[in-house]
Amino acid sequence: MPLSRLARLWPAAADRDRGGITVHLAVCVVPLLAIVGLVVDAGGRLNAVEAADAAAMEAARAGAQAIDAGQAITGQAVVVDPEAARAAAQAYLRSTGLSGRVAVSGDRRTLTVTVHTSYPTRFLPVVGIGSLPVTGHGQATLLHGVTGPGS
């Protein structure tokens, strides 16, 4: 039976469905937008963690270049000068616009850099979350001589 004939026979039945798609659309679109927002902000935070890790690793490498020349030249040991290593790592972090903590191990062969920053969210401010914390870690260890399988 055609819809126009049905509408003539039961006019109340035709009016009952008016606006039904609006409610359905509202019920489906809001959760869909929430999921898209979570995916965008979670992906952005993951990218920010990767960038913070990369900056921390590069800062550790920069600090590891500050070896203690006095001990290296005499052949005593290949170790870092702790103050120079910290300064070099902090200088690298400053050049990237980040700040962090630099630790030198007791044997002065390993530098560990930790960077704390935040990711400004795109969709989560709607629910009151303006940024997400991000932490990056990097480590550099001094090696001397040839190392590898079988050595």
C-alpha positions as CSV (number, residue, x, y, z in Angstrom):
1,M,0.0,0.0,0.0
2,P,1.5,3.4,-1.0
3,L,2.5,5.7,1.8
4,S,0.2,8.5,0.7
5,R,-2.8,6.3,0.8
6,L,-1.7,5.0,4.3
7,A,-1.3,8.6,5.4
8,R,-4.9,9.4,4.2
9,L,-6.3,6.4,6.0
10,W,-4.4,6.9,9.3
11,P,-3.1,10.5,9.5
12,A,-2.0,10.0,13.1
13,A,0.4,7.2,12.1
14,A,2.2,9.4,9.6
15,D,2.7,12.2,12.1
16,R,3.9,9.8,14.8
17,D,7.3,9.2,13.0
18,R,8.1,12.9,12.4
19,G,11.4,13.9,14.1
20,G,12.3,10.3,14.8
21,I,15.5,10.5,12.8
22,T,16.5,13.6,14.8
23,V,16.5,11.6,18.1
24,H,18.3,8.7,16.4
25,L,20.9,11.0,15.0
26,A,21.5,12.7,18.3
27,V,21.8,9.3,20.1
28,C,24.3,8.0,17.6
29,V,26.4,11.1,16.8
30,V,27.3,12.2,20.3
31,P,29.0,8.9,21.3
32,L,30.6,8.7,17.8
33,L,32.1,12.2,18.3
34,A,33.3,11.2,21.8
35,I,35.1,8.1,20.4
36,V,36.7,10.2,17.6
37,G,37.8,12.7,20.2
38,L,39.4,10.0,22.4
39,V,41.2,8.5,19.5
40,V,42.6,11.9,18.4
41,D,43.7,12.9,21.9
42,A,45.1,9.5,22.7
43,G,47.0,9.4,19.4
44,G,48.3,12.9,20.0
45,R,49.5,11.9,23.5
46,L,51.3,8.9,22.0
47,N,53.1,11.2,19.5
48,A,54.0,13.6,22.4
49,V,55.5,10.7,24.4
50,E,57.5,9.6,21.4
51,A,58.8,13.1,21.0
52,A,59.7,13.4,24.7
53,D,61.5,10.0,24.5
54,A,63.5,11.2,21.5
55,A,64.4,14.5,23.2
56,A,65.5,12.6,26.4
57,M,67.6,10.2,24.4
58,E,69.3,12.9,22.4
59,A,70.0,14.9,25.6
60,A,71.5,11.8,27.2
61,R,73.7,11.4,24.1
62,A,74.7,15.0,24.2
63,G,75.7,14.7,27.9
64,A,77.6,11.5,27.2
65,Q,79.9,13.4,24.9
66,A,81.3,15.2,27.9
67,I,84.0,12.6,28.9
68,D,86.5,13.3,31.6
69,A,89.5,14.0,29.4
70,G,92.0,13.7,32.3
71,Q,91.1,10.1,32.9
72,A,90.6,9.2,29.3
73,I,94.0,10.5,28.1
74,T,95.9,8.8,30.9
75,G,94.1,5.5,30.1
76,Q,92.6,5.2,33.5
77,A,88.9,5.1,32.4
78,V,86.5,6.4,29.9
79,V,83.9,8.1,32.1
80,V,81.9,11.4,31.9
81,D,82.6,14.5,33.8
82,P,79.4,14.6,35.8
83,E,78.9,18.4,35.9
84,A,79.8,18.9,32.2
85,A,77.5,16.0,31.2
86,R,74.6,17.5,33.2
87,A,75.2,20.9,31.7
88,A,75.4,19.5,28.1
89,A,72.2,17.5,28.5
90,Q,70.4,20.4,30.1
91,A,71.6,22.7,27.3
92,Y,70.2,20.3,24.7
93,L,66.8,20.1,26.5
94,R,66.7,24.0,26.7
95,S,67.3,24.1,22.9
96,T,64.2,22.0,22.4
97,G,62.1,24.0,24.8
98,L,61.9,21.2,27.3
99,S,63.2,20.7,30.8
100,G,64.1,17.6,32.7
101,R,66.2,15.8,35.2
102,V,69.7,14.4,34.4
103,A,71.3,11.7,36.5
104,V,74.8,10.3,36.2
105,S,75.4,6.8,37.5
106,G,77.9,6.0,40.3
107,D,80.4,4.5,37.9
108,R,80.0,7.7,35.7
109,R,79.3,5.5,32.5
110,T,75.5,5.9,32.2
111,L,73.4,9.1,31.9
112,T,69.7,8.9,32.4
113,V,67.5,11.8,31.3
114,T,63.8,12.2,32.3
115,V,61.6,14.8,30.6
116,H,58.2,15.9,31.9
117,T,55.9,17.9,29.6
118,S,52.2,17.9,28.7
119,Y,50.1,17.4,25.6
120,P,47.3,20.0,25.1
121,T,44.2,18.1,24.2
122,R,41.9,18.9,21.3
123,F,38.6,17.3,22.2
124,L,38.9,16.5,25.9
125,P,38.5,20.1,27.0
126,V,34.8,19.6,26.5
127,V,34.9,17.4,29.6
128,G,37.3,19.6,31.5
129,I,40.7,17.9,30.6
130,G,42.8,20.6,29.0
131,S,46.1,18.6,28.9
132,L,47.6,15.2,29.5
133,P,50.9,14.6,31.3
134,V,53.8,13.2,29.1
135,T,57.0,11.7,30.4
136,G,60.0,10.8,28.3
137,H,63.0,8.7,29.2
138,G,66.4,8.4,27.7
139,Q,69.6,6.7,28.6
140,A,73.2,6.7,27.2
141,T,75.9,4.3,28.3
142,L,79.6,4.9,27.5
143,L,81.3,2.0,25.7
144,H,85.0,1.6,25.2
145,G,86.6,-0.6,22.6
146,V,84.8,-3.1,20.4
147,T,81.8,-4.8,21.9
148,G,79.4,-7.1,20.3
149,P,78.7,-10.8,19.8
150,G,81.7,-12.9,20.4
151,S,83.9,-10.2,21.9
